[in-house]
Amino acid sequence: MDNRIPSLQYTHFADAFWRFSSLAKQYHFYDEEVARMKQSMLDMNPFPRQRKDDAK
């Protein structure tokens, strides 16, 4: 499945998700599901961070 999402839409979606995630963690609301959603958000990020050990 293609998880690519346009950059602008991703930033709006990510902002809303991180706000939700913050509140969900505070109240331990479906901790395992929120962690799974967080990983999914990171996987579809159109701006992946480059790690120091990956830099050439």
Predicted model as a PDB file, atoms N, CA, C, CB and O in Angstrom, pLDDT in the B-factor column:
MODEL        1                                                                  
ATOM      1  N   MET A   1       0.829  -1.175   0.000  1.00 53.00           N  
ATOM      2  CA  MET A   1       0.000   0.000   0.000  1.00 53.00           C  
ATOM      3  C   MET A   1       0.880   1.247   0.000  1.00 53.00           C  
ATOM      4  CB  MET A   1      -0.947  -0.007   1.205  1.00 53.00           C  
ATOM      5  O   MET A   1       1.886   1.300   0.708  1.00 53.00           O  
ATOM      6  N   ASP A   2       0.513   2.222  -0.771  1.00 60.00           N  
ATOM      7  CA  ASP A   2       1.278   3.452  -0.887  1.00 60.00           C  
ATOM      8  C   ASP A   2       0.822   4.437   0.190  1.00 60.00           C  
ATOM      9  CB  ASP A   2       1.120   4.067  -2.301  1.00 60.00           C  
ATOM     10  O   ASP A   2      -0.311   4.916   0.161  1.00 60.00           O  
ATOM     11  N   ASN A   3       1.701   4.732   1.129  1.00 59.00           N  
ATOM     12  CA  ASN A   3       1.357   5.623   2.231  1.00 59.00           C  
ATOM     13  C   ASN A   3       1.789   7.066   1.990  1.00 59.00           C  
ATOM     14  CB  ASN A   3       1.979   5.120   3.501  1.00 59.00           C  
ATOM     15  O   ASN A   3       1.738   7.881   2.911  1.00 59.00           O  
ATOM     16  N   ARG A   4       2.215   7.398   0.769  1.00 69.00           N  
ATOM     17  CA  ARG A   4       2.662   8.766   0.534  1.00 69.00           C  
ATOM     18  C   ARG A   4       1.495   9.732   0.640  1.00 69.00           C  
ATOM     19  CB  ARG A   4       3.331   8.888  -0.840  1.00 69.00           C  
ATOM     20  O   ARG A   4       0.377   9.433   0.219  1.00 69.00           O  
ATOM     21  N   ILE A   5       1.775  10.892   1.210  1.00 77.00           N  
ATOM     22  CA  ILE A   5       0.765  11.910   1.414  1.00 77.00           C  
ATOM     23  C   ILE A   5       1.420  13.242   1.056  1.00 77.00           C  
ATOM     24  CB  ILE A   5       0.208  11.902   2.897  1.00 77.00           C  
ATOM     25  O   ILE A   5       2.592  13.443   1.376  1.00 77.00           O  
ATOM     26  N   PRO A   6       0.708  14.154   0.407  1.00 81.00           N  
ATOM     27  CA  PRO A   6       1.310  15.444   0.066  1.00 81.00           C  
ATOM     28  C   PRO A   6       1.830  16.156   1.321  1.00 81.00           C  
ATOM     29  CB  PRO A   6       0.285  16.336  -0.664  1.00 81.00           C  
ATOM     30  O   PRO A   6       1.229  16.059   2.391  1.00 81.00           O  
ATOM     31  N   SER A   7       2.927  16.856   1.182  1.00 85.00           N  
ATOM     32  CA  SER A   7       3.621  17.470   2.309  1.00 85.00           C  
ATOM     33  C   SER A   7       2.738  18.392   3.134  1.00 85.00           C  
ATOM     34  CB  SER A   7       4.802  18.233   1.815  1.00 85.00           C  
ATOM     35  O   SER A   7       2.739  18.301   4.362  1.00 85.00           O  
ATOM     36  N   LEU A   8       1.991  19.269   2.497  1.00 86.00           N  
ATOM     37  CA  LEU A   8       1.160  20.209   3.235  1.00 86.00           C  
ATOM     38  C   LEU A   8       0.068  19.483   4.018  1.00 86.00           C  
ATOM     39  CB  LEU A   8       0.537  21.224   2.282  1.00 86.00           C  
ATOM     40  O   LEU A   8      -0.203  19.818   5.171  1.00 86.00           O  
ATOM     41  N   GLN A   9      -0.551  18.497   3.391  1.00 90.00           N  
ATOM     42  CA  GLN A   9      -1.575  17.729   4.092  1.00 90.00           C  
ATOM     43  C   GLN A   9      -0.973  16.966   5.266  1.00 90.00           C  
ATOM     44  CB  GLN A   9      -2.269  16.758   3.130  1.00 90.00           C  
ATOM     45  O   GLN A   9      -1.595  16.841   6.322  1.00 90.00           O  
ATOM     46  N   TYR A  10       0.247  16.455   5.073  1.00 88.00           N  
ATOM     47  CA  TYR A  10       0.905  15.735   6.157  1.00 88.00           C  
ATOM     48  C   TYR A  10       1.140  16.653   7.354  1.00 88.00           C  
ATOM     49  CB  TYR A  10       2.235  15.141   5.674  1.00 88.00           C  
ATOM     50  O   TYR A  10       0.915  16.244   8.494  1.00 88.00           O  
ATOM     51  N   THR A  11       1.588  17.887   7.116  1.00 90.00           N  
ATOM     52  CA  THR A  11       1.862  18.790   8.230  1.00 90.00           C  
ATOM     53  C   THR A  11       0.589  19.105   9.012  1.00 90.00           C  
ATOM     54  CB  THR A  11       2.498  20.083   7.719  1.00 90.00           C  
ATOM     55  O   THR A  11       0.625  19.165  10.241  1.00 90.00           O  
ATOM     56  N   HIS A  12      -0.525  19.306   8.328  1.00 92.00           N  
ATOM     57  CA  HIS A  12      -1.799  19.559   9.012  1.00 92.00           C  
ATOM     58  C   HIS A  12      -2.246  18.319   9.797  1.00 92.00           C  
ATOM     59  CB  HIS A  12      -2.890  19.968   7.990  1.00 92.00           C  
ATOM     60  O   HIS A  12      -2.674  18.424  10.946  1.00 92.00           O  
ATOM     61  N   PHE A  13      -2.143  17.173   9.177  1.00 90.00           N  
ATOM     62  CA  PHE A  13      -2.546  15.920   9.805  1.00 90.00           C  
ATOM     63  C   PHE A  13      -1.647  15.609  11.004  1.00 90.00           C  
ATOM     64  CB  PHE A  13      -2.499  14.765   8.783  1.00 90.00           C  
ATOM     65  O   PHE A  13      -2.129  15.202  12.061  1.00 90.00           O  
ATOM     66  N   ALA A  14      -0.342  15.805  10.830  1.00 90.00           N  
ATOM     67  CA  ALA A  14       0.605  15.519  11.901  1.00 90.00           C  
ATOM     68  C   ALA A  14       0.366  16.439  13.096  1.00 90.00           C  
ATOM     69  CB  ALA A  14       2.046  15.668  11.395  1.00 90.00           C  
ATOM     70  O   ALA A  14       0.429  15.995  14.242  1.00 90.00           O  
ATOM     71  N   ASP A  15       0.097  17.702  12.839  1.00 94.00           N  
ATOM     72  CA  ASP A  15      -0.169  18.641  13.927  1.00 94.00           C  
ATOM     73  C   ASP A  15      -1.371  18.173  14.757  1.00 94.00           C  
ATOM     74  CB  ASP A  15      -0.421  20.061  13.367  1.00 94.00           C  
ATOM     75  O   ASP A  15      -1.317  18.152  15.987  1.00 94.00           O  
ATOM     76  N   ALA A  16      -2.426  17.810  14.084  1.00 95.00           N  
ATOM     77  CA  ALA A  16      -3.623  17.328  14.787  1.00 95.00           C  
ATOM     78  C   ALA A  16      -3.318  16.032  15.537  1.00 95.00           C  
ATOM     79  CB  ALA A  16      -4.788  17.107  13.791  1.00 95.00           C  
ATOM     80  O   ALA A  16      -3.765  15.856  16.670  1.00 95.00           O  
ATOM     81  N   PHE A  17      -2.568  15.131  14.921  1.00 94.00           N  
ATOM     82  CA  PHE A  17      -2.259  13.861  15.574  1.00 94.00           C  
ATOM     83  C   PHE A  17      -1.406  14.058  16.816  1.00 94.00           C  
ATOM     84  CB  PHE A  17      -1.551  12.932  14.607  1.00 94.00           C  
ATOM     85  O   PHE A  17      -1.687  13.455  17.852  1.00 94.00           O  
ATOM     86  N   TRP A  18      -0.361  14.894  16.736  1.00 93.00           N  
ATOM     87  CA  TRP A  18       0.526  15.081  17.887  1.00 93.00           C  
ATOM     88  C   TRP A  18      -0.217  15.723  19.050  1.00 93.00           C  
ATOM     89  CB  TRP A  18       1.735  15.938  17.498  1.00 93.00           C  
ATOM     90  O   TRP A  18       0.080  15.432  20.209  1.00 93.00           O  
ATOM     91  N   ARG A  19      -1.185  16.598  18.756  1.00 96.00           N  
ATOM     92  CA  ARG A  19      -2.007  17.172  19.829  1.00 96.00           C  
ATOM     93  C   ARG A  19      -2.860  16.073  20.484  1.00 96.00           C  
ATOM     94  CB  ARG A  19      -2.920  18.312  19.273  1.00 96.00           C  
ATOM     95  O   ARG A  19      -2.935  15.979  21.709  1.00 96.00           O  
ATOM     96  N   PHE A  20      -3.490  15.256  19.655  1.00 95.00           N  
ATOM     97  CA  PHE A  20      -4.287  14.145  20.165  1.00 95.00           C  
ATOM     98  C   PHE A  20      -3.410  13.180  20.966  1.00 95.00           C  
ATOM     99  CB  PHE A  20      -4.981  13.403  19.007  1.00 95.00           C  
ATOM    100  O   PHE A  20      -3.787  12.743  22.054  1.00 95.00           O  
ATOM    101  N   SER A  21      -2.258  12.860  20.426  1.00 95.00           N  
ATOM    102  CA  SER A  21      -1.354  11.919  21.071  1.00 95.00           C  
ATOM    103  C   SER A  21      -0.924  12.415  22.452  1.00 95.00           C  
ATOM    104  CB  SER A  21      -0.129  11.680  20.193  1.00 95.00           C  
ATOM    105  O   SER A  21      -0.847  11.641  23.405  1.00 95.00           O  
ATOM    106  N   SER A  22      -0.652  13.691  22.543  1.00 95.00           N  
ATOM    107  CA  SER A  22      -0.245  14.269  23.815  1.00 95.00           C  
ATOM    108  C   SER A  22      -1.327  14.107  24.873  1.00 95.00           C  
ATOM    109  CB  SER A  22       0.094  15.740  23.640  1.00 95.00           C  
ATOM    110  O   SER A  22      -1.041  13.721  26.006  1.00 95.00           O  
ATOM    111  N   LEU A  23      -2.561  14.398  24.505  1.00 96.00           N  
ATOM    112  CA  LEU A  23      -3.671  14.237  25.452  1.00 96.00           C  
ATOM    113  C   LEU A  23      -3.933  12.771  25.769  1.00 96.00           C  
ATOM    114  CB  LEU A  23      -4.938  14.878  24.894  1.00 96.00           C  
ATOM    115  O   LEU A  23      -4.224  12.418  26.912  1.00 96.00           O  
ATOM    116  N   ALA A  24      -3.830  11.923  24.756  1.00 95.00           N  
ATOM    117  CA  ALA A  24      -4.076  10.492  24.963  1.00 95.00           C  
ATOM    118  C   ALA A  24      -3.067   9.907  25.942  1.00 95.00           C  
ATOM    119  CB  ALA A  24      -4.016   9.734  23.626  1.00 95.00           C  
ATOM    120  O   ALA A  24      -3.436   9.111  26.805  1.00 95.00           O  
ATOM    121  N   LYS A  25      -1.793  10.294  25.819  1.00 93.00           N  
ATOM    122  CA  LYS A  25      -0.769   9.801  26.739  1.00 93.00           C  
ATOM    123  C   LYS A  25      -1.044  10.275  28.162  1.00 93.00           C  
ATOM    124  CB  LYS A  25       0.624  10.261  26.289  1.00 93.00           C  
ATOM    125  O   LYS A  25      -0.851   9.538  29.129  1.00 93.00           O  
ATOM    126  N   GLN A  26      -1.494  11.507  28.265  1.00 95.00           N  
ATOM    127  CA  GLN A  26      -1.761  12.082  29.578  1.00 95.00           C  
ATOM    128  C   GLN A  26      -2.805  11.262  30.345  1.00 95.00           C  
ATOM    129  CB  GLN A  26      -2.231  13.532  29.433  1.00 95.00           C  
ATOM    130  O   GLN A  26      -2.710  11.113  31.563  1.00 95.00           O  
ATOM    131  N   TYR A  27      -3.791  10.738  29.632  1.00 94.00           N  
ATOM    132  CA  TYR A  27      -4.868   9.982  30.261  1.00 94.00           C  
ATOM    133  C   TYR A  27      -4.770   8.478  30.035  1.00 94.00           C  
ATOM    134  CB  TYR A  27      -6.183  10.473  29.754  1.00 94.00           C  
ATOM    135  O   TYR A  27      -5.700   7.741  30.362  1.00 94.00           O  
ATOM    136  N   HIS A  28      -3.639   8.014  29.472  1.00 93.00           N  
ATOM    137  CA  HIS A  28      -3.424   6.585  29.183  1.00 93.00           C  
ATOM    138  C   HIS A  28      -4.578   6.024  28.359  1.00 93.00           C  
ATOM    139  CB  HIS A  28      -3.269   5.780  30.496  1.00 93.00           C  
ATOM    140  O   HIS A  28      -5.099   4.946  28.646  1.00 93.00           O  
ATOM    141  N   PHE A  29      -4.962   6.764  27.343  1.00 92.00           N  
ATOM    142  CA  PHE A  29      -6.068   6.405  26.460  1.00 92.00           C  
ATOM    143  C   PHE A  29      -5.547   5.518  25.339  1.00 92.00           C  
ATOM    144  CB  PHE A  29      -6.756   7.672  25.883  1.00 92.00           C  
ATOM    145  O   PHE A  29      -4.856   5.998  24.440  1.00 92.00           O  
ATOM    146  N   TYR A  30      -5.866   4.242  25.382  1.00 94.00           N  
ATOM    147  CA  TYR A  30      -5.449   3.271  24.360  1.00 94.00           C  
ATOM    148  C   TYR A  30      -3.959   3.398  24.047  1.00 94.00           C  
ATOM    149  CB  TYR A  30      -6.270   3.464  23.075  1.00 94.00           C  
ATOM    150  O   TYR A  30      -3.579   3.649  22.903  1.00 94.00           O  
ATOM    151  N   ASP A  31      -3.129   3.225  25.054  1.00 94.00           N  
ATOM    152  CA  ASP A  31      -1.681   3.427  24.906  1.00 94.00           C  
ATOM    153  C   ASP A  31      -1.070   2.645  23.744  1.00 94.00           C  
ATOM    154  CB  ASP A  31      -0.985   3.037  26.183  1.00 94.00           C  
ATOM    155  O   ASP A  31      -0.264   3.184  22.985  1.00 94.00           O  
ATOM    156  N   GLU A  32      -1.454   1.373  23.608  1.00 95.00           N  
ATOM    157  CA  GLU A  32      -0.861   0.543  22.550  1.00 95.00           C  
ATOM    158  C   GLU A  32      -1.280   1.025  21.157  1.00 95.00           C  
ATOM    159  CB  GLU A  32      -1.267  -0.930  22.739  1.00 95.00           C  
ATOM    160  O   GLU A  32      -0.477   1.038  20.224  1.00 95.00           O  
ATOM    161  N   GLU A  33      -2.542   1.416  21.037  1.00 96.00           N  
ATOM    162  CA  GLU A  33      -3.038   1.893  19.745  1.00 96.00           C  
ATOM    163  C   GLU A  33      -2.407   3.226  19.363  1.00 96.00           C  
ATOM    164  CB  GLU A  33      -4.558   2.027  19.778  1.00 96.00           C  
ATOM    165  O   GLU A  33      -2.074   3.444  18.199  1.00 96.00           O  
ATOM    166  N   VAL A  34      -2.243   4.110  20.329  1.00 95.00           N  
ATOM    167  CA  VAL A  34      -1.612   5.410  20.057  1.00 95.00           C  
ATOM    168  C   VAL A  34      -0.159   5.194  19.632  1.00 95.00           C  
ATOM    169  CB  VAL A  34      -1.682   6.338  21.311  1.00 95.00           C  
ATOM    170  O   VAL A  34       0.324   5.879  18.730  1.00 95.00           O  
ATOM    171  N   ALA A  35       0.535   4.266  20.258  1.00 94.00           N  
ATOM    172  CA  ALA A  35       1.912   3.957  19.865  1.00 94.00           C  
ATOM    173  C   ALA A  35       1.963   3.418  18.434  1.00 94.00           C  
ATOM    174  CB  ALA A  35       2.531   2.936  20.840  1.00 94.00           C  
ATOM    175  O   ALA A  35       2.866   3.757  17.669  1.00 94.00           O  
ATOM    176  N   ARG A  36       0.994   2.582  18.081  1.00 95.00           N  
ATOM    177  CA  ARG A  36       0.938   2.043  16.710  1.00 95.00           C  
ATOM    178  C   ARG A  36       0.659   3.160  15.705  1.00 95.00           C  
ATOM    179  CB  ARG A  36      -0.152   0.942  16.598  1.00 95.00           C  
ATOM    180  O   ARG A  36       1.258   3.206  14.630  1.00 95.00           O  
ATOM    181  N   MET A  37      -0.263   4.063  16.070  1.00 93.00           N  
ATOM    182  CA  MET A  37      -0.570   5.191  15.185  1.00 93.00           C  
ATOM    183  C   MET A  37       0.642   6.115  15.039  1.00 93.00           C  
ATOM    184  CB  MET A  37      -1.781   5.984  15.725  1.00 93.00           C  
ATOM    185  O   MET A  37       0.905   6.640  13.957  1.00 93.00           O  
ATOM    186  N   LYS A  38       1.371   6.308  16.133  1.00 92.00           N  
ATOM    187  CA  LYS A  38       2.569   7.160  16.085  1.00 92.00           C  
ATOM    188  C   LYS A  38       3.585   6.583  15.097  1.00 92.00           C  
ATOM    189  CB  LYS A  38       3.206   7.295  17.499  1.00 92.00           C  
ATOM    190  O   LYS A  38       4.153   7.318  14.289  1.00 92.00           O  
ATOM    191  N   GLN A  39       3.813   5.278  15.161  1.00 92.00           N  
ATOM    192  CA  GLN A  39       4.761   4.653  14.232  1.00 92.00           C  
ATOM    193  C   GLN A  39       4.284   4.795  12.796  1.00 92.00           C  
ATOM    194  CB  GLN A  39       4.958   3.170  14.577  1.00 92.00           C  
ATOM    195  O   GLN A  39       5.088   5.027  11.894  1.00 92.00           O  
ATOM    196  N   SER A  40       2.998   4.658  12.582  1.00 89.00           N  
ATOM    197  CA  SER A  40       2.433   4.824  11.246  1.00 89.00           C  
ATOM    198  C   SER A  40       2.660   6.246  10.735  1.00 89.00           C  
ATOM    199  CB  SER A  40       0.932   4.495  11.254  1.00 89.00           C  
ATOM    200  O   SER A  40       2.997   6.448   9.568  1.00 89.00           O  
ATOM    201  N   MET A  41       2.473   7.232  11.623  1.00 87.00           N  
ATOM    202  CA  MET A  41       2.712   8.634  11.242  1.00 87.00           C  
ATOM    203  C   MET A  41       4.168   8.842  10.847  1.00 87.00           C  
ATOM    204  CB  MET A  41       2.338   9.585  12.399  1.00 87.00           C  
ATOM    205  O   MET A  41       4.457   9.525   9.865  1.00 87.00           O  
ATOM    206  N   LEU A  42       5.074   8.260  11.604  1.00 86.00           N  
ATOM    207  CA  LEU A  42       6.493   8.413  11.297  1.00 86.00           C  
ATOM    208  C   LEU A  42       6.857   7.711   9.993  1.00 86.00           C  
ATOM    209  CB  LEU A  42       7.344   7.867  12.440  1.00 86.00           C  
ATOM    210  O   LEU A  42       7.714   8.189   9.250  1.00 86.00           O  
ATOM    211  N   ASP A  43       6.212   6.582   9.711  1.00 85.00           N  
ATOM    212  CA  ASP A  43       6.483   5.844   8.481  1.00 85.00           C  
ATOM    213  C   ASP A  43       6.040   6.600   7.236  1.00 85.00           C  
ATOM    214  CB  ASP A  43       5.801   4.502   8.527  1.00 85.00           C  
ATOM    215  O   ASP A  43       6.671   6.480   6.186  1.00 85.00           O  
ATOM    216  N   MET A  44       4.959   7.380   7.337  1.00 83.00           N  
ATOM    217  CA  MET A  44       4.466   8.085   6.155  1.00 83.00           C  
ATOM    218  C   MET A  44       5.013   9.513   6.028  1.00 83.00           C  
ATOM    219  CB  MET A  44       2.960   8.127   6.187  1.00 83.00           C  
ATOM    220  O   MET A  44       4.590  10.267   5.152  1.00 83.00           O  
ATOM    221  N   ASN A  45       5.947   9.874   6.898  1.00 83.00           N  
ATOM    222  CA  ASN A  45       6.523  11.209   6.885  1.00 83.00           C  
ATOM    223  C   ASN A  45       7.234  11.491   5.557  1.00 83.00           C  
ATOM    224  CB  ASN A  45       7.497  11.374   8.054  1.00 83.00           C  
ATOM    225  O   ASN A  45       8.155  10.761   5.189  1.00 83.00           O  
ATOM    226  N   PRO A  46       6.819  12.544   4.830  1.00 81.00           N  
ATOM    227  CA  PRO A  46       7.493  12.862   3.571  1.00 81.00           C  
ATOM    228  C   PRO A  46       8.826  13.570   3.801  1.00 81.00           C  
ATOM    229  CB  PRO A  46       6.593  13.730   2.701  1.00 81.00           C  
ATOM    230  O   PRO A  46       9.561  13.816   2.845  1.00 81.00           O  
ATOM    231  N   PHE A  47       9.150  13.897   5.040  1.00 78.00           N  
ATOM    232  CA  PHE A  47      10.411  14.564   5.389  1.00 78.00           C  
ATOM    233  C   PHE A  47      11.205  13.686   6.358  1.00 78.00           C  
ATOM    234  CB  PHE A  47      10.143  15.968   6.016  1.00 78.00           C  
ATOM    235  O   PHE A  47      11.402  14.075   7.509  1.00 78.00           O  
ATOM    236  N   PRO A  48      11.657  12.528   5.925  1.00 71.00           N  
ATOM    237  CA  PRO A  48      12.358  11.650   6.872  1.00 71.00           C  
ATOM    238  C   PRO A  48      13.653  12.299   7.353  1.00 71.00           C  
ATOM    239  CB  PRO A  48      12.660  10.282   6.222  1.00 71.00           C  
ATOM    240  O   PRO A  48      14.379  12.925   6.580  1.00 71.00           O  
ATOM    241  N   ARG A  49      13.920  12.137   8.630  1.00 72.00           N  
ATOM    242  CA  ARG A  49      15.152  12.685   9.187  1.00 72.00           C  
ATOM    243  C   ARG A  49      16.300  11.762   8.852  1.00 72.00           C  
ATOM    244  CB  ARG A  49      15.037  12.882  10.714  1.00 72.00           C  
ATOM    245  O   ARG A  49      16.161  10.539   8.837  1.00 72.00           O  
ATOM    246  N   GLN A  50      17.446  12.379   8.582  1.00 63.00           N  
ATOM    247  CA  GLN A  50      18.625  11.590   8.299  1.00 63.00           C  
ATOM    248  C   GLN A  50      19.405  11.447   9.590  1.00 63.00           C  
ATOM    249  CB  GLN A  50      19.491  12.233   7.179  1.00 63.00           C  
ATOM    250  O   GLN A  50      19.694  12.436  10.264  1.00 63.00           O  
ATOM    251  N   ARG A  51      19.743  10.224   9.930  1.00 59.00           N  
ATOM    252  CA  ARG A  51      20.517   9.984  11.145  1.00 59.00           C  
ATOM    253  C   ARG A  51      21.978  10.331  10.904  1.00 59.00           C  
ATOM    254  CB  ARG A  51      20.379   8.517  11.605  1.00 59.00           C  
ATOM    255  O   ARG A  51      22.458  10.319   9.771  1.00 59.00           O  
ATOM    256  N   LYS A  52      22.679  10.643  12.000  1.00 61.00           N  
ATOM    257  CA  LYS A  52      24.090  11.002  11.883  1.00 61.00           C  
ATOM    258  C   LYS A  52      24.904   9.856  11.291  1.00 61.00           C  
ATOM    259  CB  LYS A  52      24.653  11.394  13.248  1.00 61.00           C  
ATOM    260  O   LYS A  52      25.801  10.094  10.482  1.00 61.00           O  
ATOM    261  N   ASP A  53      24.606   8.619  11.682  1.00 62.00           N  
ATOM    262  CA  ASP A  53      25.363   7.478  11.181  1.00 62.00           C  
ATOM    263  C   ASP A  53      25.018   7.153   9.724  1.00 62.00           C  
ATOM    264  CB  ASP A  53      25.105   6.263  12.057  1.00 62.00           C  
ATOM    265  O   ASP A  53      25.754   6.417   9.067  1.00 62.00           O  
ATOM    266  N   ASP A  54      23.894   7.700   9.209  1.00 59.00           N  
ATOM    267  CA  ASP A  54      23.526   7.494   7.815  1.00 59.00           C  
ATOM    268  C   ASP A  54      24.119   8.567   6.906  1.00 59.00           C  
ATOM    269  CB  ASP A  54      22.016   7.474   7.674  1.00 59.00           C  
ATOM    270  O   ASP A  54      24.161   8.395   5.687  1.00 59.00           O  
ATOM    271  N   ALA A  55      24.575   9.664   7.489  1.00 57.00           N  
ATOM    272  CA  ALA A  55      25.100  10.778   6.688  1.00 57.00           C  
ATOM    273  C   ALA A  55      26.355  10.350   5.948  1.00 57.00           C  
ATOM    274  CB  ALA A  55      25.399  12.003   7.578  1.00 57.00           C  
ATOM    275  O   ALA A  55      27.183   9.594   6.456  1.00 57.00           O  
ATOM    276  N   LYS A  56      26.463  10.853   4.749  1.00 55.00           N  
ATOM    277  CA  LYS A  56      27.647  10.484   3.942  1.00 55.00           C  
ATOM    278  C   LYS A  56      28.555  11.657   3.785  1.00 55.00           C  
ATOM    279  CB  LYS A  56      27.242   9.958   2.564  1.00 55.00           C  
ATOM    280  O   LYS A  56      29.599  11.548   3.142  1.00 55.00           O  
TER     281      LYS A  56                                                      
ENDMDL                                                                          
END                                                                             
